[in-house]
Amino acid sequence: MSGQIQLSRRRFLQVLTGTAGALIVGIRTAGAVDLPPALLGGTFQALGPYVQIDSDGNVLIGARDPDTGTGVATSLPRIIADELDADWNRVSVIPLGLGVQNDQGQPRWIYGRQLGGTGGSIPAAWQELRQVGALARWLLLQAAARRLGVPADRLRCESGTVIAPDGRRVTYGSLVEVAGKIPLSKSAPPVKTPNRYTLIGAPAGDVDAHAIVTGQASYAIDHHYGDALVAVLVHCPWPDGTLARIDTAATLAVKGVVKVLQLQPEKDQPLGETAIAPAVAVLAQDTWSALQGRDKLELEWKPGASGTQSSYALEQQAQALLDGDDAPTTRVRNDGDVDAAGKKAARRLEATYVQPWLAHATAEPMNCLVRLDKDRASLVVPTQAPQRAWAVVQRLTGLAPDHIDIRVPRVGGGYGRRLDHDYVAEAVMLAKLIDKPVRLLWTRDQDFGHDFYRAASVHRISAIVGRKRELIGWNQRMASASALVQRGVPDNRLWTSETRADQLPAGLVPNYRSDWYGLESAMPRGPMRGMPHLSNAFAVESFIDEIAHMMREDPLKTRLRLLGEPRTLALAGGGTLDLGRLANVLKLVADRIEWKNWLRSVNGLGIACWHVDGAYVAHAIEASMQGEKLTIERAVCAVDVGRVINPLGLQGQVAGATLDALSIALNLAVTYKDGQVQQHDYKSYPLASMAQLPNDVEVITVPGDRSPAGASFLAMPTAAPALANAVFRASAVRVRRLPLMKELLRLL
């Protein structure tokens, strides 16, 4: 028995027959015009959201979401390929660029959602992409039924062939021409039941792995138009500053330099949709000339109001707010009566946790290649959100929706930075001014000095423990500068980038209060991988460990008692929290790291757990201290994401996110003084070395049959608190301020 998937009434399946007898299958929106003929050719270029099968039986599948290293270029096509019963060895995958059509002047998105690196790719695609594969399989079965003279329901598909009950076989390649002419049925073809999956749930290497390790992978920064000018920038050190003086004579004298132009952020535009700061651009025939010309610019910048700000002063302001009696900017949650519970306290505990500003530090700096013709724009952009990039281009050019072509090669790191498109705006603005194609390249120092940072935060948490050792009260106050300021978000929702109403231990403590205090800062801020879970989990899971220590109790026992019996809790933001699944991942990492020895272990053991949008994660870490040297001996992570599409890809994501989170916790911090960031390269913003990180991350994936949840940053939140808790066991030093190594050495 097969399952049915209901697409919305504005979405339906499309079948096209391309040249050379190719069958092309996909989803389009109701009322959309036919695709341009160029998309229907027999080549593997510019393919829409379709399965293309040529007469030789080769299958081409497009990956609709940008791959920033999360593996969606493998997992999304495998969903289609499984339903299609394709031979994976004969499948080729290409990244899809932006899919947009013109609906009376408004954009109509061909591919539906296109968003990478946010943890939502697989959940959003799970139903639609199965239906794409199911339709292609159904058409091939109908074509085979005509060829073989056997009813379609008596045929089966396997590895690119259709097989009759008597053993006769016909290949997909021999059927595509007929299949493309078969009328669609009135109802959507049924999708497979899980017991028939062959690719879903089976491990597969990244489709781009060979190209990456051999240096053949193509990124946006590698692309070039022959007549494009290279543009490099000098940004004002202050986002609200101004240009006081400029002398371009020496720059224009450099061979190859064509022009020097000034850029200004557009007024009344949200952050991330226009230039991040005033800038001077040097345009040249090649990168070397552009950089040489940039170095010879004579500039004087005048600071704005931000010129007096510092990260130290902002932290002091946060501490003062949490010390005072002022009402919070937002009361995020208020269960029971925390004040009344305090009168019944047998024990109390309070702690403050401080976390720094962070930069994205992507491997591929910001860049954009753009050509503006009279009635068309063509771009190559490393973006996590092609549709948002389109909106910037359309606003600046006024072009019809389908006259903007955006290609998105594999992205050299996103972490949320490429959800913003200031660099796209800069490139388009320059192309308009110079009337030539532009290849905009940011340098590494610009990437650090003009980022949309994750703001620092200060967390003050108080716990009230009753006479029976139960946690009866929890009061958490957080101060930070919202990442949503100047982004069109109402003031009463600015807290949503900083914390969650349903984060642990909300719903588990009868008297629970969560307050957020908004800080004002001129430093640009934006989305960051793991926000807001990363900062909150460190504070909460460290504090739960401190509660266990105060009660002289096993920290695992404290957590399991807090979670209680397996049950589900409704979440205020929608969905449910399955406490049984959360407790399970906690127990799995405890067993793997031999937690039973936590009190007698020579090394320190630490543990932490969290939940993110229907997925569950726990870390257990073993650490040792020899003098001032910290060694992470072992790191174990268990995740439960429901149905796993690609176990090998999931393990890679979990291991990578763990190492990323540990690197952030150990070393990383952005500071600014007089409104200027002090870190400009990897030397001053040192990612963790191999010697600092564990030799391996042991990953436990929980099998499940629920719809898949996202895992892009799932393993980020719990790594740092598990490490801090392990360090406490190893050194008797409680680290409440990150980065950990700097604070640990200060306290030893």
Steps between C-alpha positions, in 0.01 A plus 500: 500500500639840403452841653343803336640852507268795450661803339333837551254612235755747363760228444478221248724270303639579159628261235703613202672316219831654408722452197659160438200334664582625848229477767486797734285489813451755775269723698387840385246750624149536368464735206873514431612546143698229321869487565730659243605258224861524615406306813364210296815411314692176523792660679557502875498880520246734665263219596183592688365311802459187296615145465654467156552155357666473161472223246813331636344467846710769664314694769560862583352640823516859612560597864279799568651633824850651511752261654715684754664178618185353653474221241162598353642456148511131587203447730235687300572322168507164679141557614399532135725219384359256755141559391614471139685173569795649315843343487694746719818415310341650189368813669668836454416794725525869419424801720192690387511873474207724577169383355266791435222576256301813425146501636360836388807679626532296818750217558372144493756260642539192282684295759303599808721563802869564426695551820823332605688457825205566730412141591172510308594359158404137555183561707375749239580273203402163643150477354543692175816326383360157568206593280734608220671161503172314534354673194805419288481135607125486427552636146773248429278220626219613268739507206634156589148361528437601139831353386469170687124450481479459878284713735708767674402377845669167426831660409774612735795737473854430609825688436390674183307214347139383491455128563204283395375199699656266240840663541503719189680830555490838328728789586382845596696644207296299250173620654549874543369610162171317548479590870516871422182477290284318753216709647514560872250327725251715693651394834861517607681167468560325833839527663691208643449357843815504714559124470569554128766768542834411347691828513326686782668385818803357319837676533636697206805718454464864404442535125757781491762329717734397220489844340565667835797291606658519152455876476255478210196629687372826355398779737352836413835667562646288216256633238577783264359678195772581248420869489425542872687755708631389837374716786657521845378726777615709789213522746462775753613365840165614645164400346366849578818684402566729204779564251685817597772505232604296199794520258491250212791626289748232604240231461397602150866503400527126568505304175175312456290717730195628313298702747444591864140524619329582827215298650249604762252276685148570378282679749202324655615154388525214752839377609636236267322637193729791420868587544611434857690831524620786279774373272744593226536248217800453275412337168776351291567255221639241741512422872866595547451844349186557706679413824803712411271789422310455824821518700585838341171665586530799733191503718383664819183376667295683757335287771133520583341442839637144504855633521483514878363148556688198632420139578626550856260789561209302361571212737512740792162635394362145488631421846350822639160417354503154654614644834219755504125491544395634159223317319623278217456596136293182459369247748542194281326251728349501847367173645373480856636746753878513531492754782262290708708190436800679643333509839502119505864466406717250678796599282575770249761532231585785262762528226588734216625383161664727244549428132685715245428647160567258215587531132400255227852459358387311190769331291375669182490878551202698376492530121255549216525487122237706317421596144226755433370513146220721373223266610676223694722444803726197532674425829715233657456531877607294803172539685298296747179666381472556122152648527621767743790576265246534217302755703809720535581480129140564394470805724821651363433423133121500468524202264215258445515204740603245238768726353724448800715187480691396812730200501612355832804268492604315812548758775827527690340531841193691611427475875221754447722770346366431153142546604588869463579653161679827556779379271247427224363852532854641476576302184175602327543865597851500351387324182234767453753780550770358273268344240720191481498157662652506849677235701489623861754346737524566872835446670539307823547809714174643363321176580603531864466874529158535334301198606148463633620372835338289766461735793648429842259396774488491879279242674405522868321186626356432845373163619272419792525148640228363728532294818469175303793595274261587219549802275198720574611834356707628209563867419707570190592849382694567183643823360611530138471714189236342275603376156163616369542874555458703177362196320133587495414295811257648755656605829301241693659222293863607516565243772433210261854507361643483852308234690206257482192485719513119494870439562599273787394486777178684403200280567696285745514745791166611651619855560698619200583850384701615200580867437692667218669839528575664167831682459569771243804467276598641163697185413327317211341177616340211320423128498768261621518122491332355807327822611344540750557149634880525512524771764197390703596133521843590635347700783215260581692173480795641693263622769322164529841349562559756772167409659607135504829593663323709764283198585801264483323297236585322178433761223342230284261410778411868548414537132297181479302595810430840348377341176281256691295221347485468119224724369439777249456867575328744266733785402380857489649550156337186361604137501577284800790417726546125540671458835550129443705562187700771677575271795597224258778696328624604844520138613667391176794739535528418870526130425751549219734713709462272804334762716470253787862591576441877500592543867803269494635587157854641487379735226199725514169394346237751391155459353226720349177464298269724294215497250464694174185502286399140557855362512695391809871509583735419787875518545732327743861617510807371680775755570832494681719774646878487528616829642354761269448259211143392428447185295163386371546125524160395364187658359177303461184637344158335462230645275140407429367667183226252416551327167859528381543561127876451478664358815850580377402857422333537839811371677708754310267782597501399866877461515556828314257696714658357815848610393368840393333552837811389688716737295266789580495410868875458534641803322270735317395852589451825316576820687462856387636828625409851384244333279758294310544122504843391626513163319587499129633153418521141620804585711302740715187284474663156539289203402591197710799300387484123453701463819230681699217285368417135565645244259151377423138584569304186579155543348193303603197539273166380631297315236145627461199495273372853564527767231859624489607804698791728414856438616705784353596646839332251733828394663613857571319591826614222733870470414617808692311433827604135496861617462470760777344240729783256423759771568343562839534131591860495378620828653243605765474829306155608385524697177206734459652727236597413145738459328585218733879479472559865581269485801633165620860620498394814687330296773759226543 
